[in-house]
Amino acid sequence: MNTIRPTSLDIKAAMSQLRQKKGKQVDNGFSMLCAHYNADGHAISPEDLALSVGMKTYHAGNSQYGAFAHRLCKLLDYEPPDGGEDNDTRWTYLLASYPGDTNAKGDGLWILRPEVALALEELGLVRKRVASNPVDDIEAKQPYL
């Protein structure tokens, strides 16, 4: 397998192929990707990602997201670098990085990779998010407050 990180165009093509497949794993995978994209800063905990598709534990979510990422990796002929002391391949590293950031609960956060976000936008699976200044948001909504 190739170890060169795929581009947004590569990922878009693989996602297009995978969208044609039917099944709960594919549907959940795309739902999780969209939830990941729509999270603040494209950062989400494994628990919140699992909850986004109705799973009760982050273990189930990790398994589902990993299996979905693995299918994309196969289509891309890509193998992410080993992700830990156990030298197991972390298929989700195609989709996200894990820099060690945490949320308010102390849960680790996965950060969606920019090339994956762009592929989702270009496929029309998500609505492009534009970073905004919170002060501008408050001023724009002042008449309604």
Residue frames as a rotation matrix with the C-alpha (Angstrom) as fourth column:
MET 1
0.574 0.819 0.000 0.00
0.819 -0.574 0.000 0.00
0.000 0.000 -1.000 0.00
ASN 2
-0.029 -0.488 0.872 0.97
0.468 -0.778 -0.420 3.59
0.883 0.396 0.251 -0.62
THR 3
-0.003 -0.014 -1.000 2.01
0.990 -0.143 -0.001 5.77
-0.143 -0.990 0.014 2.36
ILE 4
-0.941 -0.255 0.221 1.80
0.300 -0.932 0.204 9.16
0.153 0.258 0.954 0.59
ARG 5
-0.519 0.778 -0.355 -1.12
0.278 -0.239 -0.930 11.12
-0.808 -0.582 -0.092 2.04
PRO 6
-0.265 0.510 0.818 -3.98
0.964 0.133 0.229 11.40
0.008 0.850 -0.527 -0.47
THR 7
-0.993 -0.017 0.115 -5.09
0.033 -0.990 0.138 14.79
0.112 0.141 0.984 -1.78
SER 8
-0.448 0.892 -0.057 -8.60
-0.383 -0.249 -0.890 16.20
-0.808 -0.377 0.453 -1.45
LEU 9
-0.029 0.416 -0.909 -9.24
-0.998 0.032 0.047 15.16
0.049 0.909 0.415 -5.06
ASP 10
-0.721 -0.296 -0.626 -8.18
-0.293 0.950 -0.112 11.58
0.628 0.102 -0.772 -4.28
ILE 11
-0.927 0.376 -0.006 -10.38
0.128 0.301 -0.945 11.49
-0.354 -0.876 -0.327 -1.19
LYS 12
-0.256 0.857 -0.447 -13.29
-0.753 -0.467 -0.464 13.01
-0.606 0.217 0.765 -3.08
ALA 13
-0.223 0.119 -0.968 -13.02
-0.835 0.489 0.253 10.30
0.504 0.864 -0.009 -5.74
ALA 14
-0.884 -0.141 -0.445 -12.88
0.068 0.905 -0.421 7.53
0.462 -0.402 -0.790 -3.13
MET 15
-0.745 0.666 -0.041 -15.84
-0.112 -0.186 -0.976 9.01
-0.658 -0.723 0.213 -1.25
SER 16
-0.178 0.681 -0.711 -17.81
-0.968 -0.253 0.000 9.16
-0.179 0.687 0.704 -4.50
GLN 17
-0.470 -0.063 -0.881 -17.18
-0.423 0.891 0.162 5.45
0.775 0.449 -0.445 -5.05
LEU 18
-0.958 0.034 -0.286 -18.05
0.255 0.558 -0.790 4.58
0.132 -0.829 -0.543 -1.47
ARG 19
-0.622 0.774 -0.118 -21.29
-0.579 -0.556 -0.596 6.61
-0.527 -0.302 0.794 -1.57
GLN 20
-0.209 0.539 -0.816 -22.57
-0.867 0.283 0.409 4.22
0.452 0.793 0.409 -4.24
LYS 21
-0.721 -0.066 -0.690 -22.37
0.177 0.945 -0.275 1.34
0.670 -0.320 -0.670 -1.77
LYS 22
0.232 0.868 0.440 -25.32
-0.507 -0.278 0.816 0.76
0.830 -0.413 0.376 0.50
GLY 23
0.106 -0.101 -0.989 -25.30
0.621 0.784 -0.013 -0.27
0.777 -0.613 0.145 4.10
LYS 24
0.914 0.333 -0.231 -25.33
0.366 -0.435 0.823 0.90
0.173 -0.837 -0.519 7.67
GLN 25
0.218 -0.918 -0.333 -21.54
0.800 -0.027 0.599 1.12
-0.559 -0.397 0.728 7.92
VAL 26
-0.547 -0.391 0.740 -21.32
0.790 -0.535 0.301 3.44
0.278 0.749 0.601 4.92
ASP 27
0.326 0.764 0.556 -24.30
0.417 -0.645 0.641 5.52
0.848 0.023 -0.529 6.04
ASN 28
0.870 -0.041 -0.491 -22.95
0.475 -0.195 0.858 5.82
-0.131 -0.980 -0.150 9.58
GLY 29
-0.108 -0.994 0.013 -19.49
0.928 -0.096 0.359 6.65
-0.355 0.050 0.933 8.25
PHE 30
-0.450 -0.020 0.893 -20.75
0.600 -0.747 0.286 9.55
0.661 0.664 0.349 6.20
SER 31
0.677 0.720 0.153 -22.98
0.310 -0.468 0.828 10.72
0.668 -0.513 -0.540 9.06
MET 32
0.613 -0.535 -0.581 -19.98
0.683 -0.011 0.730 10.68
-0.397 -0.845 0.359 11.38
LEU 33
-0.430 -0.787 0.443 -17.86
0.903 -0.378 0.207 12.54
0.005 0.488 0.873 8.84
CYS 34
-0.039 0.508 0.861 -20.53
0.397 -0.782 0.480 15.24
0.917 0.361 -0.171 8.55
ALA 35
0.907 0.331 -0.262 -20.80
0.346 -0.230 0.910 15.51
0.241 -0.915 -0.323 12.34
HIS 36
0.166 -0.941 -0.296 -17.02
0.888 0.012 0.459 15.77
-0.429 -0.339 0.837 12.53
TYR 37
-0.470 -0.299 0.831 -17.02
0.746 -0.638 0.192 18.51
0.472 0.710 0.523 9.91
ASN 38
0.232 0.723 0.651 -19.79
0.214 -0.691 0.690 20.45
0.949 -0.021 -0.316 11.69
ALA 39
0.556 -0.125 -0.822 -18.11
0.831 0.079 0.550 20.30
-0.003 -0.989 0.148 15.12
ASP 40
0.959 -0.232 -0.164 -16.48
-0.199 -0.960 0.198 23.52
-0.204 -0.157 -0.966 16.33
GLY 41
0.186 -0.963 -0.196 -13.09
-0.887 -0.250 0.389 23.77
-0.423 0.101 -0.900 14.70
HIS 42
0.427 0.062 -0.902 -13.72
-0.620 0.746 -0.242 20.40
0.658 0.663 0.357 13.03
ALA 43
-0.731 -0.682 0.021 -12.69
-0.432 0.438 -0.789 18.89
0.529 -0.585 -0.614 16.39
ILE 44
0.405 0.905 0.133 -14.75
-0.764 0.255 0.593 16.18
0.502 -0.341 0.794 18.10
SER 45
-0.387 -0.472 0.792 -14.26
-0.838 0.538 -0.089 13.56
-0.384 -0.699 -0.604 20.78
PRO 46
-0.912 0.044 -0.409 -14.76
-0.169 0.867 0.469 9.89
0.375 0.497 -0.783 19.96
GLU 47
-0.698 0.696 -0.167 -17.70
0.533 0.350 -0.770 9.82
-0.478 -0.627 -0.615 22.39
ASP 48
-0.146 0.659 -0.738 -19.47
-0.310 -0.739 -0.598 12.76
-0.939 0.141 0.312 20.72
LEU 49
-0.607 -0.133 -0.783 -18.78
-0.794 0.090 0.601 11.25
-0.010 0.987 -0.160 17.31
ALA 50
-0.944 0.279 -0.176 -20.41
0.275 0.960 0.044 7.98
0.182 -0.007 -0.983 18.38
LEU 51
-0.448 0.811 -0.376 -23.38
0.416 -0.184 -0.891 9.82
-0.792 -0.556 -0.255 19.89
SER 52
-0.504 0.211 -0.838 -23.85
-0.624 -0.760 0.184 11.70
-0.598 0.615 0.514 16.62
VAL 53
-0.516 0.330 -0.791 -25.05
-0.636 0.471 0.611 8.47
0.574 0.818 -0.033 14.99
GLY 54
0.439 0.863 0.250 -26.91
-0.776 0.224 0.590 7.11
0.453 -0.453 0.768 17.98
MET 55
0.120 -0.463 -0.878 -24.23
0.275 0.865 -0.419 4.80
0.954 -0.191 0.231 19.35
LYS 56
0.923 0.383 0.039 -24.04
0.049 -0.217 0.975 4.57
0.382 -0.898 -0.219 23.11
THR 57
0.649 -0.751 -0.125 -20.30
0.307 0.108 0.946 4.05
-0.696 -0.652 0.300 23.58
TYR 58
0.473 -0.561 -0.680 -17.23
-0.775 -0.631 -0.018 5.55
-0.419 0.535 -0.733 22.04
HIS 59
-0.450 -0.633 0.630 -15.87
-0.257 0.768 0.587 2.03
-0.855 0.103 -0.508 21.50
ALA 60
0.180 0.613 0.769 -18.64
0.681 0.487 -0.547 1.33
-0.710 0.622 -0.330 18.99
GLY 61
0.917 0.162 -0.365 -18.03
-0.080 -0.821 -0.566 4.70
-0.391 0.548 -0.739 17.34
ASN 62
0.048 -0.983 -0.178 -14.28
-0.742 -0.154 0.652 4.12
-0.669 0.101 -0.737 17.12
SER 63
-0.420 -0.159 0.893 -14.86
0.229 0.934 0.274 0.74
-0.878 0.319 -0.356 15.55
GLN 64
0.523 0.742 0.420 -17.38
0.643 -0.019 -0.766 2.12
-0.560 0.671 -0.487 13.05
TYR 65
0.828 -0.252 -0.500 -15.27
-0.403 -0.888 -0.221 5.17
-0.389 0.385 -0.837 12.10
GLY 66
-0.189 -0.966 0.178 -12.17
-0.593 0.257 0.763 3.01
-0.783 0.038 -0.621 11.80
ALA 67
-0.216 0.185 0.959 -13.93
0.530 0.847 -0.044 0.48
-0.820 0.499 -0.281 9.55
PHE 68
0.838 0.545 0.042 -15.28
0.367 -0.504 -0.782 3.29
-0.404 0.670 -0.622 7.37
ALA 69
0.530 -0.729 -0.433 -11.81
-0.707 -0.662 0.248 4.88
-0.468 0.175 -0.866 7.12
HIS 70
-0.337 -0.657 0.675 -10.33
-0.157 0.746 0.647 1.48
-0.928 0.112 -0.355 6.29
ARG 71
0.322 0.532 0.783 -12.73
0.720 0.400 -0.567 1.11
-0.615 0.747 -0.254 3.36
LEU 72
0.965 -0.016 -0.263 -11.68
-0.151 -0.851 -0.502 4.54
-0.216 0.524 -0.824 2.07
CYS 73
0.141 -0.990 0.014 -8.01
-0.701 -0.089 0.708 3.61
-0.699 -0.110 -0.707 2.51
LYS 74
-0.165 -0.145 0.976 -8.51
0.377 0.905 0.198 0.46
-0.911 0.400 -0.095 0.45
LEU 75
0.751 0.506 0.425 -10.09
0.588 -0.219 -0.778 2.49
-0.301 0.834 -0.463 -2.35
LEU 76
0.879 -0.453 -0.152 -7.14
-0.472 -0.870 -0.141 4.90
-0.069 0.195 -0.978 -2.16
ASP 77
0.642 -0.675 -0.363 -4.54
0.483 0.724 -0.493 2.13
0.595 0.142 0.791 -1.81
TYR 78
0.018 -0.558 0.830 -3.29
-0.434 -0.752 -0.496 4.12
0.901 -0.351 -0.255 1.20
GLU 79
0.397 0.046 -0.917 -1.98
0.729 0.591 0.346 3.01
0.558 -0.805 0.201 4.57
PRO 80
0.773 -0.095 0.627 -1.63
-0.347 -0.892 0.292 5.66
0.531 -0.443 -0.722 7.27
PRO 81
-0.342 -0.940 -0.008 1.49
-0.430 0.164 -0.888 5.60
0.836 -0.300 -0.460 9.42
ASP 82
-0.218 0.204 -0.954 1.38
0.695 0.719 -0.005 3.41
0.685 -0.664 -0.298 12.52
GLY 83
0.183 0.487 0.854 -0.44
-0.131 -0.849 0.512 5.15
0.974 -0.205 -0.092 15.28
GLY 84
0.705 0.154 0.692 0.86
-0.670 -0.176 0.721 3.93
0.233 -0.972 -0.022 18.54
GLU 85
-0.172 -0.814 0.555 3.07
-0.941 0.303 0.152 1.81
-0.292 -0.496 -0.818 20.70
ASP 86
0.158 0.319 0.934 1.19
-0.161 0.942 -0.295 -1.30
-0.974 -0.103 0.200 19.58
ASN 87
-0.782 -0.561 -0.272 2.12
-0.281 -0.073 0.957 -0.57
-0.556 0.825 -0.101 15.93
ASP 88
-0.169 0.810 0.561 -1.46
0.776 0.460 -0.431 -1.13
-0.608 0.362 -0.707 14.83
THR 89
-0.819 -0.031 0.572 -2.53
0.466 -0.618 0.633 0.84
0.334 0.786 0.521 11.79
ARG 90
-0.413 0.689 -0.595 -4.86
0.354 -0.481 -0.802 3.66
-0.839 -0.542 -0.046 12.75
TRP 91
-0.412 0.298 0.861 -7.11
0.910 0.086 0.406 3.86
0.047 0.951 -0.306 9.69
THR 92
0.643 0.725 -0.246 -8.82
0.747 -0.665 -0.006 6.95
-0.168 -0.180 -0.969 11.10
TYR 93
-0.074 -0.740 -0.668 -5.57
0.328 -0.651 0.685 8.88
-0.942 -0.168 0.291 10.56
LEU 94
-0.608 0.027 0.793 -6.71
0.786 -0.119 0.607 9.20
0.111 0.993 0.051 6.95
LEU 95
0.244 0.892 0.380 -9.63
0.736 -0.426 0.526 11.29
0.631 0.151 -0.761 8.22
ALA 96
0.898 0.191 0.396 -8.27
-0.122 -0.757 0.642 13.04
0.422 -0.625 -0.656 11.28
SER 97
-0.274 -0.960 -0.050 -5.27
-0.011 0.055 -0.998 13.84
0.962 -0.273 -0.026 13.40
TYR 98
0.757 0.431 -0.491 -5.05
0.448 0.204 0.870 13.32
0.475 -0.879 -0.039 17.13
PRO 99
0.073 -0.834 0.547 -2.78
0.017 -0.548 -0.837 16.09
0.997 0.070 -0.026 18.42
GLY 100
-0.564 -0.284 -0.775 -3.63
0.713 0.306 -0.631 15.60
0.417 -0.909 0.030 22.12
ASP 101
-0.759 0.407 0.509 -6.12
-0.464 -0.886 0.016 18.48
0.457 -0.224 0.861 22.46
THR 102
-0.761 0.539 -0.361 -9.01
0.647 0.672 -0.361 17.88
0.048 -0.508 -0.860 24.86
ASN 103
-0.093 0.812 0.576 -12.53
0.196 -0.552 0.811 19.18
0.976 0.188 -0.108 25.38
ALA 104
-0.060 0.133 0.989 -13.97
-0.788 -0.615 0.035 20.55
0.613 -0.777 0.142 28.65
LYS 105
0.871 0.437 0.226 -14.63
-0.486 0.696 0.529 16.99
0.074 -0.570 0.818 29.88
GLY 106
0.092 -0.932 0.352 -11.00
-0.722 0.181 0.668 16.04
-0.686 -0.315 -0.656 29.27
ASP 107
0.600 0.167 0.782 -11.82
0.321 0.846 -0.426 13.80
-0.733 0.507 0.454 26.30
GLY 108
-0.547 -0.837 0.003 -9.27
0.242 -0.155 0.958 13.71
-0.802 0.525 0.287 23.49
LEU 109
0.467 0.703 -0.537 -10.26
-0.286 -0.455 -0.844 15.41
-0.837 0.547 -0.012 20.25
TRP 110
-0.165 -0.407 0.898 -9.85
0.827 0.439 0.350 14.28
-0.537 0.801 0.264 16.67
ILE 111
-0.074 0.056 -0.996 -9.22
-0.316 -0.948 -0.030 17.13
-0.946 0.313 0.088 14.26
LEU 112
0.710 0.415 0.570 -10.65
0.391 0.441 -0.808 16.59
-0.586 0.796 0.151 10.78
ARG 113
-0.397 -0.903 0.163 -7.96
0.614 -0.130 0.778 16.86
-0.682 0.409 0.606 8.13
PRO 114
-0.244 0.281 -0.928 -8.37
-0.396 -0.903 -0.169 19.87
-0.885 0.326 0.331 5.79
GLU 115
-0.850 -0.116 -0.514 -8.26
-0.526 0.236 0.817 17.69
0.027 0.965 -0.261 2.67
VAL 116
-0.759 0.645 -0.089 -11.15
0.650 0.758 -0.057 15.60
0.030 -0.102 -0.994 4.02
ALA 117
-0.194 0.672 -0.715 -13.15
0.353 -0.632 -0.690 18.74
-0.915 -0.386 -0.115 4.87
LEU 118
-0.484 -0.050 -0.874 -12.59
-0.659 -0.636 0.401 20.05
-0.576 0.770 0.275 1.33
ALA 119
-0.972 0.137 -0.191 -13.68
-0.028 0.741 0.671 16.75
0.233 0.658 -0.716 -0.22
LEU 120
-0.487 0.836 -0.250 -16.90
0.787 0.297 -0.541 16.82
-0.378 -0.461 -0.803 1.85
GLU 121
-0.158 0.384 -0.910 -17.59
-0.103 -0.923 -0.372 20.39
-0.982 0.035 0.185 0.72
GLU 122
-0.678 -0.204 -0.707 -16.93
-0.680 -0.193 0.708 19.63
-0.280 0.960 -0.008 -2.93
LEU 123
-0.913 0.392 -0.113 -19.23
0.322 0.862 0.390 16.60
0.251 0.320 -0.914 -2.83
GLY 124
-0.399 0.786 0.473 -21.96
-0.482 -0.618 0.621 18.79
0.780 0.020 0.625 -1.36
LEU 125
-0.092 0.331 -0.939 -22.24
0.585 0.781 0.218 16.59
0.806 -0.529 -0.265 1.73
VAL 126
-0.055 0.030 -0.998 -21.75
0.919 -0.390 -0.062 19.57
-0.391 -0.920 -0.006 4.03
ARG 127
0.842 0.297 0.451 -22.33
0.431 -0.873 -0.228 23.27
0.326 0.386 -0.863 3.84
LYS 128
-0.102 -0.979 0.176 -19.05
0.620 -0.201 -0.759 25.18
0.778 0.031 0.628 3.78
ARG 129
0.697 0.230 -0.679 -18.32
0.708 -0.372 0.600 26.77
-0.114 -0.899 -0.422 7.12
VAL 130
0.175 -0.612 0.771 -16.73
0.308 -0.710 -0.633 30.17
0.935 0.348 0.064 7.15
ALA 131
-0.311 -0.360 -0.879 -14.84
0.944 -0.010 -0.330 31.17
0.110 -0.933 0.343 10.26
SER 132
0.352 0.488 0.799 -16.37
0.346 -0.861 0.373 34.22
0.870 0.144 -0.472 11.81
ASN 133
-0.793 -0.540 0.283 -15.52
0.017 -0.482 -0.876 36.69
0.610 -0.689 0.391 14.48
PRO 134
-0.391 0.688 -0.612 -17.78
0.905 0.407 -0.120 36.19
0.167 -0.601 -0.782 17.54
VAL 135
-0.584 0.151 -0.798 -18.05
0.280 -0.885 -0.372 39.96
-0.762 -0.441 0.475 18.05
ASP 136
-0.879 0.275 -0.389 -19.36
-0.473 -0.407 0.781 40.36
0.057 0.871 0.488 14.49
ASP 137
-0.620 0.671 -0.406 -21.93
0.446 0.728 0.521 37.64
0.645 0.142 -0.750 15.19
ILE 138
-0.378 0.459 -0.804 -23.15
0.856 -0.156 -0.492 39.42
-0.352 -0.874 -0.334 18.31
GLU 139
-0.710 0.072 -0.701 -23.37
-0.150 -0.987 0.050 42.78
-0.688 0.141 0.712 16.52
ALA 140
-0.864 0.399 -0.308 -25.31
-0.297 0.089 0.951 41.24
0.406 0.913 0.042 13.62
LYS 141
-0.377 0.745 -0.551 -27.77
0.623 0.644 0.444 39.61
0.685 -0.176 -0.707 16.00
GLN 142
-0.964 -0.106 -0.244 -28.11
0.257 -0.600 -0.757 42.66
-0.066 -0.793 0.606 18.30
PRO 143
-0.626 0.779 0.045 -31.50
-0.712 -0.594 0.376 43.70
0.319 0.203 0.926 16.91
TYR 144
0.106 0.693 -0.713 -32.88
-0.273 0.710 0.649 40.26
0.956 0.126 0.265 17.77
LEU 145
-0.571 -0.440 -0.692 -31.42
0.491 0.492 -0.719 39.99
0.657 -0.751 -0.065 21.26
